[in-house]
Amino acid sequence: MRPTELNALLTVIVNYLYTSLDEREFTNLGIFFSLLSKEMLAMEAIRALCRIEQEAESESDG
């Protein structure tokens, strides 16, 4: 999927949610997704650090 297609798809989804949810629900959903994305990025950073550490250990063992 190209970035422009992804952007268009996300715009459609956000517009749908904005028109179908009340203000509080929409805000809560936005907060939830914001926190979820931060946690997902943190998990990926931890995974990358663990991968670097494993590579360093395997180089020192071999």
C-alpha positions as CSV (number, residue, x, y, z in Angstrom):
1,M,0.0,0.0,0.0
2,R,1.4,3.4,-1.0
3,P,1.5,6.2,1.6
4,T,-1.1,8.2,-0.2
5,E,-3.5,5.3,-0.2
6,L,-2.9,4.7,3.5
7,N,-3.5,8.4,4.2
8,A,-6.8,8.4,2.3
9,L,-7.9,5.2,4.1
10,L,-7.1,6.7,7.5
11,T,-8.9,9.9,6.6
12,V,-12.1,7.9,5.7
13,I,-11.9,6.0,8.9
14,V,-11.4,9.1,11.1
15,N,-14.2,10.9,9.3
16,Y,-16.6,8.0,9.8
17,L,-15.7,7.8,13.5
18,Y,-16.1,11.5,13.9
19,T,-19.6,11.5,12.4
20,S,-20.8,8.3,14.2
21,L,-19.5,8.9,17.7
22,D,-20.3,11.6,20.2
23,E,-17.6,14.1,21.2
24,R,-16.6,12.2,24.4
25,E,-16.4,8.8,22.7
26,F,-14.4,10.3,19.8
27,T,-12.0,12.0,22.3
28,N,-11.6,8.8,24.4
29,L,-10.9,6.8,21.3
30,G,-8.3,9.3,20.2
31,I,-6.6,9.1,23.6
32,F,-6.7,5.3,23.5
33,F,-5.1,5.1,20.0
34,S,-2.5,7.7,21.0
35,L,-1.4,5.7,24.1
36,L,-1.6,2.4,22.1
37,S,0.8,3.8,19.4
38,K,3.3,5.0,22.1
39,E,3.3,1.6,23.7
40,M,3.7,-0.1,20.3
41,L,6.7,2.1,19.5
42,A,8.2,1.5,22.9
43,M,7.9,-2.3,22.4
44,E,9.6,-2.0,19.1
45,A,12.4,0.0,20.6
46,I,12.9,-2.6,23.3
47,R,12.9,-5.4,20.7
48,A,15.6,-3.5,18.8
49,L,17.7,-3.1,21.9
50,C,17.4,-6.7,22.7
51,R,18.4,-7.7,19.2
52,I,21.5,-5.5,19.4
53,E,22.4,-7.0,22.8
54,Q,22.0,-10.6,21.4
55,E,24.1,-9.8,18.4
56,A,26.8,-8.3,20.6
57,E,26.7,-11.4,22.9
58,S,26.9,-13.8,19.9
59,E,29.9,-11.9,18.5
60,S,31.8,-12.1,21.8
61,D,31.0,-15.8,22.2
62,G,32.1,-16.7,18.7
